[in-house]
């Protein structure tokens, strides 16, 4: 099966990496100019986080496991970083901006997946990416967070699973329906719990951590 397989993406492509780096620099530079011209209203803390989330995920193209994990952690720590820097946080557009930046680093992971010769790993990744993208589009159109729950980000979990087993557990690399559905189900259960807490119940783990753990011991961001 060669559907969605792109030979040019099989392995690290320096020209692609350079082109995407220049594109990220152009986007970031444009945001800075628009902010300076008062067309956009970005705090310094927000600008720093956007810069980190544009450039750091480019590591994914060269270092699959490390880049993917760092990008995921950076996504979860953006509010923590702005609070720690104390240079201004995100405005009312945070949810929309966060989803755009999420889609950006997930798209980098998709580029890597398109270069996998193993169709049992590649095709589920492509389908899961499209499924999540549909959910993000519906959320951006309706602002209904329920769509982020109905269309969970299983793509990232599957992608990380695949790159980890490719590197350290080759016997677990997907090679048939069984080796796709069993890990997929194992990944889906905790993911649905996470999506429910974050996007449906709208739990805020960082706020809870600040109030109940950090503040009582004298740490106040």
URLINZI-V280864 format. One record per residue. N is the residue number from 1. RES is the residue in three letters. OMEGA is omega as a letter, one per 40 degrees, with the letter a starting at -180 (none if undefined). NEAR is the number of other C-alpha atoms within 8 Angstrom. D_CENTER is the distance of its C-alpha to the mean C-alpha in whole Angstrom. Layout:
n=N res=RES omega=OMEGA near=NEAR d_center=D_CENTER
n=N res=RES omega=OMEGA near=NEAR d_center=D_CENTER
//
This chain:
n=1 res=UNK omega=a near=3 d_center=27
n=2 res=UNK omega=a near=6 d_center=26
n=3 res=UNK omega=i near=6 d_center=24
n=4 res=UNK omega=i near=8 d_center=21
n=5 res=UNK omega=a near=10 d_center=22
n=6 res=UNK omega=a near=8 d_center=22
n=7 res=UNK omega=a near=6 d_center=24
n=8 res=UNK omega=a near=7 d_center=23
n=9 res=UNK omega=i near=12 d_center=20
n=10 res=UNK omega=a near=12 d_center=21
n=11 res=UNK omega=a near=7 d_center=21
n=12 res=UNK omega=i near=7 d_center=20
n=13 res=UNK omega=a near=10 d_center=21
n=14 res=UNK omega=a near=6 d_center=22
n=15 res=UNK omega=i near=6 d_center=23
n=16 res=UNK omega=a near=7 d_center=19
n=17 res=UNK omega=i near=10 d_center=18
n=18 res=UNK omega=a near=8 d_center=20
n=19 res=UNK omega=i near=8 d_center=20
n=20 res=UNK omega=i near=9 d_center=16
n=21 res=UNK omega=i near=10 d_center=17
n=22 res=UNK omega=i near=8 d_center=20
n=23 res=UNK omega=i near=8 d_center=18
n=24 res=UNK omega=i near=10 d_center=16
n=25 res=UNK omega=i near=9 d_center=19
n=26 res=UNK omega=i near=8 d_center=20
n=27 res=UNK omega=a near=8 d_center=18
n=28 res=UNK omega=i near=11 d_center=18
n=29 res=UNK omega=i near=8 d_center=22
n=30 res=UNK omega=i near=8 d_center=22
n=31 res=UNK omega=i near=9 d_center=20
n=32 res=UNK omega=i near=9 d_center=23
n=33 res=UNK omega=i near=8 d_center=26
n=34 res=UNK omega=i near=10 d_center=25
n=35 res=UNK omega=i near=11 d_center=25
n=36 res=UNK omega=a near=8 d_center=28
n=37 res=UNK omega=a near=7 d_center=30
n=38 res=UNK omega=i near=7 d_center=29
n=39 res=UNK omega=i near=7 d_center=27
n=40 res=UNK omega=a near=9 d_center=24
n=41 res=UNK omega=a near=6 d_center=24
n=42 res=UNK omega=i near=8 d_center=21
n=43 res=UNK omega=i near=10 d_center=22
n=44 res=UNK omega=i near=8 d_center=22
n=45 res=UNK omega=i near=14 d_center=20
n=46 res=UNK omega=i near=12 d_center=17
n=47 res=UNK omega=i near=10 d_center=18
n=48 res=UNK omega=a near=8 d_center=17
n=49 res=UNK omega=i near=11 d_center=14
n=50 res=UNK omega=i near=10 d_center=13
n=51 res=UNK omega=i near=9 d_center=15
n=52 res=UNK omega=a near=8 d_center=13
n=53 res=UNK omega=i near=12 d_center=9
n=54 res=UNK omega=a near=13 d_center=11
n=55 res=UNK omega=a near=10 d_center=13
n=56 res=UNK omega=a near=10 d_center=11
n=57 res=UNK omega=i near=13 d_center=9
n=58 res=UNK omega=i near=14 d_center=12
n=59 res=UNK omega=a near=11 d_center=13
n=60 res=UNK omega=a near=13 d_center=11
n=61 res=UNK omega=a near=13 d_center=14
n=62 res=UNK omega=a near=8 d_center=16
n=63 res=UNK omega=a near=9 d_center=15
n=64 res=UNK omega=a near=10 d_center=13
n=65 res=UNK omega=a near=10 d_center=13
n=66 res=UNK omega=a near=9 d_center=13
n=67 res=UNK omega=a near=15 d_center=11
n=68 res=UNK omega=a near=14 d_center=8
n=69 res=UNK omega=i near=9 d_center=9
n=70 res=UNK omega=i near=10 d_center=10
n=71 res=UNK omega=i near=12 d_center=6
n=72 res=UNK omega=i near=8 d_center=5
n=73 res=UNK omega=i near=8 d_center=9
n=74 res=UNK omega=i near=9 d_center=9
n=75 res=UNK omega=a near=10 d_center=6
n=76 res=UNK omega=a near=7 d_center=9
n=77 res=UNK omega=a near=8 d_center=12
n=78 res=UNK omega=i near=9 d_center=12
n=79 res=UNK omega=i near=10 d_center=15
n=80 res=UNK omega=a near=8 d_center=16
n=81 res=UNK omega=a near=10 d_center=16
n=82 res=UNK omega=i near=15 d_center=18
n=83 res=UNK omega=a near=11 d_center=20
n=84 res=UNK omega=a near=7 d_center=21
n=85 res=UNK omega=a near=8 d_center=22
n=86 res=UNK omega=i near=9 d_center=24
n=87 res=UNK omega=a near=9 d_center=24
n=88 res=UNK omega=a near=11 d_center=23
n=89 res=UNK omega=i near=11 d_center=20
n=90 res=UNK omega=i near=12 d_center=18
n=91 res=UNK omega=a near=5 d_center=20
n=92 res=UNK omega=a near=5 d_center=20
n=93 res=UNK omega=a near=7 d_center=18
n=94 res=UNK omega=a near=8 d_center=15
n=95 res=UNK omega=a near=7 d_center=13
n=96 res=UNK omega=i near=8 d_center=13
n=97 res=UNK omega=a near=8 d_center=12
n=98 res=UNK omega=a near=9 d_center=9
n=99 res=UNK omega=i near=9 d_center=8
n=100 res=UNK omega=i near=8 d_center=9
n=101 res=UNK omega=i near=11 d_center=7
n=102 res=UNK omega=a near=9 d_center=4
n=103 res=UNK omega=i near=9 d_center=6
n=104 res=UNK omega=a near=9 d_center=7
n=105 res=UNK omega=i near=12 d_center=5
n=106 res=UNK omega=i near=10 d_center=5
n=107 res=UNK omega=i near=8 d_center=8
n=108 res=UNK omega=i near=12 d_center=9
n=109 res=UNK omega=i near=13 d_center=9
n=110 res=UNK omega=i near=11 d_center=11
n=111 res=UNK omega=i near=9 d_center=13
n=112 res=UNK omega=a near=12 d_center=14
n=113 res=UNK omega=i near=12 d_center=14
n=114 res=UNK omega=i near=13 d_center=17
n=115 res=UNK omega=i near=14 d_center=19
n=116 res=UNK omega=i near=12 d_center=19
n=117 res=UNK omega=a near=8 d_center=23
n=118 res=UNK omega=a near=8 d_center=23
n=119 res=UNK omega=i near=10 d_center=22
n=120 res=UNK omega=i near=11 d_center=22
n=121 res=UNK omega=a near=14 d_center=19
n=122 res=UNK omega=a near=15 d_center=18
n=123 res=UNK omega=i near=10 d_center=19
n=124 res=UNK omega=i near=8 d_center=17
n=125 res=UNK omega=a near=13 d_center=14
n=126 res=UNK omega=a near=13 d_center=15
n=127 res=UNK omega=a near=8 d_center=16
n=128 res=UNK omega=i near=11 d_center=13
n=129 res=UNK omega=i near=13 d_center=11
n=130 res=UNK omega=i near=8 d_center=14
n=131 res=UNK omega=i near=9 d_center=14
n=132 res=UNK omega=a near=14 d_center=11
n=133 res=UNK omega=i near=9 d_center=12
n=134 res=UNK omega=i near=9 d_center=15
n=135 res=UNK omega=i near=13 d_center=14
n=136 res=UNK omega=i near=12 d_center=12
n=137 res=UNK omega=i near=8 d_center=15
n=138 res=UNK omega=i near=11 d_center=18
n=139 res=UNK omega=a near=13 d_center=16
n=140 res=UNK omega=a near=8 d_center=16
n=141 res=UNK omega=a near=6 d_center=20
n=142 res=UNK omega=a near=6 d_center=21
n=143 res=UNK omega=i near=7 d_center=19
n=144 res=UNK omega=a near=7 d_center=20
n=145 res=UNK omega=i near=9 d_center=17
n=146 res=UNK omega=a near=9 d_center=19
n=147 res=UNK omega=i near=11 d_center=17
n=148 res=UNK omega=i near=14 d_center=13
n=149 res=UNK omega=a near=12 d_center=16
n=150 res=UNK omega=i near=7 d_center=17
n=151 res=UNK omega=a near=11 d_center=14
n=152 res=UNK omega=i near=11 d_center=12
n=153 res=UNK omega=i near=10 d_center=9
n=154 res=UNK omega=i near=12 d_center=11
n=155 res=UNK omega=a near=11 d_center=9
n=156 res=UNK omega=i near=9 d_center=7
n=157 res=UNK omega=i near=9 d_center=10
n=158 res=UNK omega=a near=11 d_center=12
n=159 res=UNK omega=i near=11 d_center=11
n=160 res=UNK omega=i near=11 d_center=11
n=161 res=UNK omega=a near=8 d_center=14
n=162 res=UNK omega=a near=11 d_center=16
n=163 res=UNK omega=i near=10 d_center=15
n=164 res=UNK omega=a near=10 d_center=17
n=165 res=UNK omega=i near=12 d_center=20
n=166 res=UNK omega=a near=10 d_center=20
n=167 res=UNK omega=a near=7 d_center=21
n=168 res=UNK omega=a near=6 d_center=23
n=169 res=UNK omega=a near=9 d_center=24
n=170 res=UNK omega=i near=8 d_center=25
n=171 res=UNK omega=a near=5 d_center=27
n=172 res=UNK omega=i near=8 d_center=24
n=173 res=UNK omega=a near=11 d_center=22
n=174 res=UNK omega=i near=11 d_center=22
n=175 res=UNK omega=a near=9 d_center=26
n=176 res=UNK omega=a near=7 d_center=27
n=177 res=UNK omega=a near=8 d_center=26
n=178 res=UNK omega=a near=6 d_center=27
n=179 res=UNK omega=i near=11 d_center=24
n=180 res=UNK omega=a near=12 d_center=22
n=181 res=UNK omega=a near=8 d_center=23
n=182 res=UNK omega=i near=8 d_center=23
n=183 res=UNK omega=i near=8 d_center=20
n=184 res=UNK omega=i near=9 d_center=18
n=185 res=UNK omega=i near=8 d_center=20
n=186 res=UNK omega=i near=8 d_center=20
n=187 res=UNK omega=a near=11 d_center=16
n=188 res=UNK omega=a near=9 d_center=17
n=189 res=UNK omega=i near=8 d_center=19
n=190 res=UNK omega=a near=8 d_center=17
n=191 res=UNK omega=i near=11 d_center=14
n=192 res=UNK omega=i near=10 d_center=16
n=193 res=UNK omega=i near=8 d_center=18
n=194 res=UNK omega=a near=8 d_center=14
n=195 res=UNK omega=i near=12 d_center=14
n=196 res=UNK omega=a near=11 d_center=17
n=197 res=UNK omega=a near=10 d_center=17
n=198 res=UNK omega=a near=10 d_center=15
n=199 res=UNK omega=i near=12 d_center=15
n=200 res=UNK omega=i near=11 d_center=19
n=201 res=UNK omega=i near=7 d_center=20
n=202 res=UNK omega=i near=8 d_center=18
n=203 res=UNK omega=a near=7 d_center=19
n=204 res=UNK omega=a near=7 d_center=18
n=205 res=UNK omega=a near=6 d_center=18
n=206 res=UNK omega=i near=8 d_center=18
n=207 res=UNK omega=i near=7 d_center=21
n=208 res=UNK omega=i near=9 d_center=23
n=209 res=UNK omega=i near=9 d_center=22
n=210 res=UNK omega=a near=10 d_center=24
n=211 res=UNK omega=a near=9 d_center=27
n=212 res=UNK omega=a near=8 d_center=28
n=213 res=UNK omega=a near=9 d_center=27
n=214 res=UNK omega=a near=11 d_center=27
n=215 res=UNK omega=i near=10 d_center=29
n=216 res=UNK omega=i near=8 d_center=32
n=217 res=UNK omega=i near=6 d_center=32
n=218 res=UNK omega=i near=6 d_center=32
n=219 res=UNK omega=a near=7 d_center=29
n=220 res=UNK omega=i near=6 d_center=28
n=221 res=UNK omega=none near=5 d_center=25
//
